Amino acid sequence: MARILITGASRGIGRATAVALGGKGHEVIATARDVSMLDDIPAAQKLQLDVTDQASVDAALARAGRVDVLLSNAGSTVRAPLETIPLDAVRDLFELNCFGALRVAQGVLPQMRERGSGQIIFMSSIQGRFVIPLIGTYGAAKQALEAFAETIAIEAGHFGVSVHVLQPPAVTSGGAERAQVYLDDDNPYRPLLDKLGPFRAAPVSVEQVADAVAATIDAGSEAAFRIPIGETAKSILAARKAAPDDALFLAAPLAW
Ligand SMILES: NC(=O)c1ccc[n+]([C@@H]2O[C@H](COP(=O)([O-])OP(=O)(O)OC[C@H]3O[C@@H](n4cnc5c(N)ncnc54)[C@H](OP(=O)(O)O)[C@@H]3O)[C@@H](O)[C@H]2O)c1
């Protein structure tokens, strides 16, 4: 059984995965910005960890000790056209989804490299491979995250560390509904918001994502690098793969 550190375990996918992995007998180190949010999770260890704060990450990892698997899950999204999104909102999103994820990975990599084993699983999204208008900042952050992940996979793979990115479509976590929306009624891009419904249709459950995490841990280094979750993710990513790279993917269905 593995010792698994999960970031963003207070709610949503992180919480469901902490519960599911604990139920399978793994030693879960559940972490959250507000550790009291973990009170009702039956984890082996519960630690305060804010991925945007180096001192918080250092302190949590010092207390965690051995980490066999890092589930880098903490993240959020935002909705706004790139013409009008406040740049601070873009910075904050990258700070959490990219730099935060890299910061925690940097924290566990030395011990994994020295042991010659370990697994890092990054929670990406189908948007790690294409962009959806009004959510492009998130897509950009997830694509940067996948570039970090692919680089670490090659660099640290040499030392026995395996790296994977999970790509869920819409998830029933409530995370998307918590997105900060920068779209006043008079914003000229507002009508585009009505086009996004299909991307929230047929969401996968947090339990399905937790199952995918568990299967990735079971498969270890044999697991694929990119792992789409559910049929919606598989079909849209297959369509993206088949589409020409020199044209705009999704431009026609999202014309307005
Ligand atoms: N929901 C979707 O449709 C969907 C689809 C594809 C991929 N994903 C990805 O799945 C992951 C989890 O999302 P979710 O849907 O479960 O969202 P969620 O329910 O909003 O959970 C996000 C988690 O991240 C934590 N977090 C936020 N800022 C943090 C920070 N600075 N340090 C540590 N933790 C922090 C939150 O903690 P607090 O309680 O402290 O805010 C919360 O535990 C994200 O990476 C997201 O991009 C989600």
The ligand as a Tripos MOL2 file, in Angstrom:
@<TRIPOS>MOLECULE
LIG
   48    52     1     0     0
SMALL
NO_CHARGES

@<TRIPOS>ATOM
      1 N1        -14.6080   20.5050  -11.7490 N.am      1 LIG1
      2 C1        -14.3040   20.2050  -12.9980 C.2       1 LIG1
      3 O1        -15.1960   20.2090  -13.8840 O.2       1 LIG1
      4 C2        -12.8870   19.8040  -13.3610 C.ar      1 LIG1
      5 C3        -12.6540   19.2770  -14.6380 C.ar      1 LIG1
      6 C4        -11.3560   18.9010  -14.9930 C.ar      1 LIG1
      7 C5        -10.3140   19.0850  -14.0950 C.ar      1 LIG1
      8 N2        -10.5580   19.6220  -12.8580 N.ar      1 LIG1
      9 C6         -9.4150   19.8120  -11.9550 C.3       1 LIG1
     10 O2         -9.5670   19.0070  -10.8000 O.3       1 LIG1
     11 C7         -8.8970   19.6250   -9.6940 C.3       1 LIG1
     12 C8         -9.8390   19.6950   -8.5120 C.3       1 LIG1
     13 O3        -10.9430   20.4910   -8.8830 O.3       1 LIG1
     14 P1        -12.3830   20.3350   -8.2340 P.3       1 LIG1
     15 O4        -13.3560   20.3240   -9.3290 O.co2     1 LIG1
     16 O5        -12.3910   19.2720   -7.2190 O.co2     1 LIG1
     17 O6        -12.4950   21.7780   -7.5470 O.3       1 LIG1
     18 P2        -12.9380   22.1980   -6.0780 P.3       1 LIG1
     19 O7        -14.0510   21.3470   -5.6190 O.co2     1 LIG1
     20 O8        -13.1420   23.6800   -6.1300 O.co2     1 LIG1
     21 O9        -11.6400   21.8530   -5.2110 O.3       1 LIG1
     22 C9        -10.4560   22.5620   -5.4150 C.3       1 LIG1
     23 C10        -9.5270   22.2210   -4.2970 C.3       1 LIG1
     24 O10        -8.3170   22.9810   -4.4680 O.3       1 LIG1
     25 C11        -8.0390   23.5850   -3.2320 C.3       1 LIG1
     26 N3         -7.2110   24.7770   -3.3110 N.ar      1 LIG1
     27 C12        -7.5180   25.9860   -3.8610 C.ar      1 LIG1
     28 N4         -6.4990   26.8410   -3.6870 N.ar      1 LIG1
     29 C13        -5.5440   26.1550   -3.0110 C.ar      1 LIG1
     30 C14        -4.2550   26.4840   -2.5390 C.ar      1 LIG1
     31 N5         -3.7270   27.7100   -2.7320 N.pl3     1 LIG1
     32 N6         -3.5380   25.5430   -1.8860 N.ar      1 LIG1
     33 C15        -4.0500   24.2930   -1.6870 C.ar      1 LIG1
     34 N7         -5.2740   23.9380   -2.0920 N.ar      1 LIG1
     35 C16        -5.9980   24.8650   -2.7500 C.ar      1 LIG1
     36 C17        -9.3860   23.8990   -2.6380 C.3       1 LIG1
     37 O11        -9.2520   24.1850   -1.2650 O.3       1 LIG1
     38 P3        -10.1450   25.2800   -0.4720 P.3       1 LIG1
     39 O12       -11.2880   24.4880    0.0960 O.co2     1 LIG1
     40 O13        -9.1980   25.7840    0.5680 O.co2     1 LIG1
     41 O14       -10.5720   26.3210   -1.4500 O.co2     1 LIG1
     42 C18       -10.1060   22.6070   -2.9400 C.3       1 LIG1
     43 O15        -9.7600   21.6090   -2.0210 O.3       1 LIG1
     44 C19        -8.4100   20.9850  -10.1860 C.3       1 LIG1
     45 O16        -7.0460   20.9130  -10.5450 O.3       1 LIG1
     46 C20        -9.2780   21.2360  -11.4060 C.3       1 LIG1
     47 O17        -8.6640   22.0950  -12.3450 O.3       1 LIG1
     48 C21       -11.8180   19.9650  -12.4740 C.ar      1 LIG1
@<TRIPOS>BOND
     1     1     2 1
     2     2     3 2
     3     2     4 1
     4     4     5 ar
     5     4    48 ar
     6     5     6 ar
     7     6     7 ar
     8     7     8 ar
     9     8     9 1
    10     8    48 ar
    11     9    10 1
    12     9    46 1
    13    10    11 1
    14    11    12 1
    15    11    44 1
    16    12    13 1
    17    13    14 1
    18    14    15 2
    19    14    16 1
    20    14    17 1
    21    17    18 1
    22    18    19 2
    23    18    20 1
    24    18    21 1
    25    21    22 1
    26    22    23 1
    27    23    24 1
    28    23    42 1
    29    24    25 1
    30    25    26 1
    31    25    36 1
    32    26    27 ar
    33    26    35 ar
    34    27    28 ar
    35    28    29 ar
    36    29    30 ar
    37    29    35 ar
    38    30    31 1
    39    30    32 ar
    40    32    33 ar
    41    33    34 ar
    42    34    35 ar
    43    36    37 1
    44    36    42 1
    45    37    38 1
    46    38    39 2
    47    38    40 1
    48    38    41 1
    49    42    43 1
    50    44    45 1
    51    44    46 1
    52    46    47 1
@<TRIPOS>SUBSTRUCTURE
     1 LIG1         1 GROUP 0 **** ****
